[in-house]
Amino acid sequence: MPPNTPLCDFGWKAPAFTLSDPIGLSCSLDGLMGEKGLLVAFICNHCPYVVAVIDRLVADAAVLKEEGVNTVGIMANDYATYTDDSPDKMMQFAARHGFGFPYLVDETQEVARVWGAVCTPDFFGLNAAGELQYRGRIDDAKMGDAEDRTPELLNAMRQIAATGKGPAEQFPSMGCSVKWR
């Protein structure tokens, strides 16, 4: 059975980080924060759960960006063992899916550990103060047809942007476990 994310720890203060993208451009949590919040998505290239939702994530992130909420993707898998997640393949994956947000490498896996990431995808929705307000799935379609989906992540981040608070009811994200060294 694939792992599920834990329940949202409302108000948990996101620990600062600085990571680089595959070509070496450095990004910090503070620099990534949008005016109304930040969506941190622990993702990778090879996980079938990520592959199933990536185009929806990219589309939802574009909407959120227009509304003052930024997004960042973080790849924390051991890419020496899982070569489909290598930095070169990250760049190809991001280009193929039209990422409008940075896709960073957590080389040491320290950020994933400190944040408590358990699976890919694992979503952390922060308000403008950097406090956790969403830890759930992208939508109710899961890996299936998303034509009639309820965009839970998008709706939650819009609520967080407007009020600073996430929805009380959240459903865990499900995916492949983070590939630890």
N, C-alpha and C positions, 0 to 999 in steps of 0.2 A: 504494500500500500504506500503510495507516495506521501511525503510529509505535508502537513498543513501548517500554515503560519499560526502563531499564538494569537490570543485575543489582544486587541489594541490596549496599550498601556497609556491611556489618555494623559497628556501633559508631560510625558517623558521628554527630556531635553536632548535633542540630537547632538551627539558628540561631533566636534569639528573634525574635518579631514582635509587633506590635500592629496589629490591623485592626478595622474596624467592620462591623456588619451594615447592611442597607439603610436602617434607621431611625436609624443613628448610634450604636448601643450598641457600645462599644469592648471588645475581647477581646484578651488577651495569651496567648502560648504557655504561660507559667507558670500563668495562671489557668484555662486550658482543660485542663491535664494532669489525668488521673484518678489515683486512688491506685495503679493498676497499669499505667498507660500511656495513650497517646493515639493514635487513628487520625486522620491528616490526609488528607482526600480532596480533591484538586483536581478539581472538577466544574464543570459549567455546565448551563444549562437546555435548550439546543438540540441538543446532540450526540446522535446516535442511539445511541451506545454507552452514554452515561450514562442516557438514557431507558430503554434495555433493562434496566439493572441497578438503577435507583434504588430500586425498592420492596424489592429484596433487600438493598440497602445499608441502608435505613432499618430494616428488620426485624433485620438483623445488629447494627446499632448499638444498638438497644434491648436486645438480649441482652447485648452487651458492657457497656453502662452498668450493668446489674444486677450485673455481675461486676467493676466497678471500673475499666473502660476507657472513657474518654470519646471522643467523635468530634467533629470539626469539618469542615465543608465550606468550601472556599475557591474563589471564582469569580474567575479571573484574566484571562479573555478581554477583548479590546478591545470593550466593549459599545457604543461609539459606532458602530462598523462592524457589529457583530453585535448588533442591537437586541433580539433575543430573550433576550439575557443581561443586560439592563438591571436595575438594582436593583429596580424595581417588579415586573418579571417574575420576579426571584429570589424575592421574597416570595410571589408567586402559586404558583410552582413548589414552594417549601417547604411552603406550606399544603396544596396539592393532594396532596402525597405524605406529609404528616404527619411532617415532620422533627422529631425529638426532640433535635436538636443545632443549634448555631449555624451559620449560612450567611453567610460573610463575603465582603466585596468587597476584592480586591487591586487597588485603583484604579491604582496605579503599576506594577503587575506585578513589583515588586521582590522580593516574597516568592517568587513562582513562579520567578523567575530564580535567586535565591540557593539555593533548595531544589533547583533542577534539574528542575522539573516539565516534562514533555514532551508530555503528552496528557491528555485528559479521557475517562475517569477515570484518575487517577494517585494511587495509595495509598501512604502512608508510615506504617508501623506502628512506633511508638516505645515503648520500655519505660519504666518509671517514672523512670529516670535521663535520659530524653530522648534516648536513643541509638536509631538506626535498626536495626530487626530484621526488617522486612518491607517489600518493594517488589515487590508482585506483583498478580495479578488477584484479582477477588472470588471467582470460582469457575470450575469447568470447563465451565459451561453457556454461557459467553460471552454472545452475544446470543440464544441459543436458549431452548428450554423448560427451565426450571429445576427441574422437578418432581423429577428424580433427580440433582440437582447435588451435587458435593462442595464444601462451603463453605470453600474454602481460606483466605480472609481471616479469617473467623470462627475457624477452627481455629488459624491462626497467631497471632492476637491472644490467644486463650485460652492458648496455649503461652507466649507472651511474658509474659502476666499471671502465670502460674504459675512461670516459670523465669527471666524476664528475657532470654531468648534466643529468636530466631526459628528456624523450620525451615530446615535446610540446603538443601532443594530448594524452589525457588520458581519460578513461571511468570510471565513478564512480563504486565502489563496492556496492553491494546491499546485505542486509541481515536482520536479526532480530535486533531490537533495543537492546542496552546494557540494561540489567535489573538492574536499579538503585535501591538503598535502599530508 
